[in-house]
Amino acid sequence: MITMPTARDVFPAGTPKSVCEDFNRRRKSVPTAMELFRQHGGRLTEADIIGLSDRQMADAALSAGVKVPGGNETRNLIRAELRNLAGLPPRPDSLTPATAPAPTPVNAMARPAGTLTPEQLDALLGLGLPVILVPARAA
């Protein structure tokens, strides 16, 4: 299994906590979503995605070798990634003000769920590790 480095491995000391937490949520959401997508035979509807329970996501995360999602922010990212994988349109209403990450100096521009900032992408590519690109429908 290929594992992605944690925020601690990617970002320099002093990086804002919110940036590191967002990175680690995204790091966990991709393999969890891919495992759920595999479990459903690559066929998911919007109703399937909305109907996923916390337990199903937790089991998929463990199967994928990552920690269990601990909050709605991560579960929303998993659902957003599943929509991308299933070719469904994004649901901007799924990120409410209570669950949307607060803007930071590094993350000042709004981005679709599941995307990295240019700084995060540069840091990942700078590690020289294999990178998996997942196509996503433009909003």
Secondary structure per residue as TSV (DSSP state, phi and psi in degrees):
chain	resnum	aa	ss	phi	psi
A	1	M	-	360.0	134.1
A	2	I	-	-87.4	129.1
A	3	T	-	-114.3	145.8
A	4	M	-	-93.3	143.2
A	5	P	-	-64.7	156.0
A	6	T	-	-81.6	170.4
A	7	A	H	-58.2	-35.2
A	8	R	H	-60.8	-33.1
A	9	D	H	-81.6	-21.1
A	10	V	H	-99.4	-42.8
A	11	F	S	-99.8	149.9
A	12	P	-	-72.8	159.9
A	13	A	T	-56.3	142.0
A	14	G	T	93.9	-4.8
A	15	T	-	-63.1	137.3
A	16	P	-	-55.0	139.8
A	17	K	H	-55.5	-39.6
A	18	S	H	-62.4	-35.6
A	19	V	H	-67.3	-44.2
A	20	C	H	-65.8	-42.6
A	21	E	H	-64.0	-42.7
A	22	D	H	-62.2	-44.0
A	23	F	H	-58.9	-47.8
A	24	N	H	-67.3	-33.2
A	25	R	H	-62.8	-45.4
A	26	R	H	-66.8	-36.6
A	27	R	H	-60.4	-36.6
A	28	K	H	-81.4	-33.8
A	29	S	H	-70.4	-35.0
A	30	V	H	-65.3	-54.3
A	31	P	H	-65.0	-31.4
A	32	T	H	-65.6	-45.6
A	33	A	H	-63.6	-41.3
A	34	M	H	-64.1	-37.1
A	35	E	H	-67.1	-43.1
A	36	L	H	-62.6	-41.6
A	37	F	H	-60.6	-44.2
A	38	R	H	-62.7	-44.6
A	39	Q	H	-60.8	-29.8
A	40	H	T	-94.2	13.9
A	41	G	T	64.9	24.7
A	42	G	T	73.8	13.3
A	43	R	-	-124.7	104.1
A	44	L	-	-130.9	138.5
A	45	T	-	-104.8	169.5
A	46	E	H	-58.7	-39.9
A	47	A	H	-63.5	-39.6
A	48	D	H	-60.5	-44.7
A	49	I	H	-66.2	-45.7
A	50	I	H	-63.2	-36.2
A	51	G	T	-78.6	-3.9
A	52	L	-	-63.2	132.8
A	53	S	-	-88.4	162.9
A	54	D	H	-59.0	-38.3
A	55	R	H	-64.4	-42.5
A	56	Q	H	-62.1	-42.1
A	57	M	H	-66.1	-39.7
A	58	A	H	-63.9	-44.9
A	59	D	H	-62.9	-40.9
A	60	A	H	-65.4	-40.7
A	61	A	H	-61.4	-45.6
A	62	L	H	-62.9	-41.0
A	63	S	H	-62.8	-33.2
A	64	A	H	-83.7	-6.5
A	65	G	T	83.8	23.4
A	66	V	S	-121.9	166.4
A	67	K	-	-66.6	152.3
A	68	V	-	-64.4	137.0
A	69	P	-	-58.4	131.7
A	70	G	-	-104.2	-2.2
A	71	G	S	-158.8	171.1
A	72	N	H	-63.7	-30.5
A	73	E	H	-59.8	-46.2
A	74	T	H	-68.8	-41.8
A	75	R	H	-63.4	-36.8
A	76	N	H	-65.7	-38.0
A	77	L	H	-66.3	-38.3
A	78	I	H	-62.3	-45.3
A	79	R	H	-63.4	-40.1
A	80	A	H	-63.1	-42.0
A	81	E	H	-65.5	-39.0
A	82	L	H	-62.6	-39.3
A	83	R	H	-61.7	-41.9
A	84	N	H	-61.2	-47.9
A	85	L	H	-62.9	-36.1
A	86	A	H	-84.3	-4.0
A	87	G	T	73.8	23.4
A	88	L	-	-91.7	154.5
A	89	P	-	-68.2	150.1
A	90	P	-	-67.1	158.1
A	91	R	-	-118.6	91.0
A	92	P	G	-62.0	-22.9
A	93	D	G	-72.9	-9.9
A	94	S	G	-76.0	-14.8
A	95	L	S	-103.0	101.9
A	96	T	-	-85.3	164.5
A	97	P	T	-54.9	-30.3
A	98	A	T	-73.1	-25.4
A	99	T	T	-110.1	-12.7
A	100	A	S	-73.6	137.7
A	101	P	-	-65.1	139.5
A	102	A	-	-70.6	140.0
A	103	P	-	-62.4	144.1
A	104	T	-	-128.2	169.9
A	105	P	S	-55.2	-34.1
A	106	V	T	-78.5	-28.1
A	107	N	T	-118.4	48.5
A	108	A	-	-78.3	-26.1
A	109	M	S	-93.4	141.1
A	110	A	-	-69.9	136.6
A	111	R	-	-131.7	154.4
A	112	P	-	-62.3	150.9
A	113	A	T	-58.3	139.8
A	114	G	T	92.8	2.0
A	115	T	-	-103.2	156.4
A	116	L	-	-104.7	154.3
A	117	T	-	-72.2	160.2
A	118	P	H	-57.3	-36.0
A	119	E	H	-65.4	-41.8
A	120	Q	H	-65.5	-42.6
A	121	L	H	-63.7	-44.0
A	122	D	H	-60.2	-41.9
A	123	A	H	-63.7	-41.4
A	124	L	H	-65.6	-48.1
A	125	L	H	-64.1	-31.6
A	126	G	T	-67.0	-15.5
A	127	L	T	-78.2	-16.0
A	128	G	T	73.4	20.7
A	129	L	-	-94.5	159.9
A	130	P	-	-61.7	144.5
A	131	V	-	-122.6	134.0
A	132	I	-	-100.4	123.3
A	133	L	-	-97.5	129.6
A	134	V	-	-113.9	116.3
A	135	P	-	-65.8	142.5
A	136	A	-	-133.3	140.8
A	137	R	-	-68.7	134.6
A	138	A	-	-69.1	144.2
A	139	A	-	-73.3	360.0
